[in-house]
């Protein structure tokens, strides 16, 4: 084969290569693209942050149709597969591990991916109603020592959460971090950030630390 023919033969092969790739993708897009990106797009994770003295445990979470059990410890992470709607119907089971009745608590759902653009975005799930002052005893719910309650993200709450994320250009998230923010007992003592707080009798919106634990 002459040098000129050889160059022509190589050029023909180079020209055919992109066409063959296009035909392969067109005939089997799932095989060509889905297998490459499916693991990245489907993997989700839930992380639980736990203070050593927090009065509630939340080791069981339902997400993407699965029961996920988070291990004991200050921080526990579990990975699993889920689609883009994996947080719809998210449910967390809480157990009162204190020796007092709990009338209100707030759990934050934090989204670590959003921290890359500034402050980390968060949403909340609540139990009961925070008393407005020390004389407010008209509780919506009471969680007694040893009792459990499951809190579910309703469809309405999920819709608001998606709108909230979209407003900051985050249509989809792949991981969430559970963080217990506040607990109120029926003796009007508050637990927050690992410490206990007492309400100021002269200003019901102000709280003073009782001790450092």
Secondary structure, DSSP 8 states (H G I E B T S, - for coil): --HHHHHHHHHHHHHHHHHHHHHHHHH-HIIIIIHHHHHHHHEEEEEEE--TT-SEEEEEEEETTEEEE--SSSEEEEEEE--TTTTTT-EEEEEE-SSS-EEEEEEEEEEGGGGGGSS-EEEEEEEE---SSTT----S--B-TT-EEEEE--HHHHHHHHHHHHHTT-S--SEEEEEEEEEEETTSEEEETTEEEEEETTEEEEEEEEE--
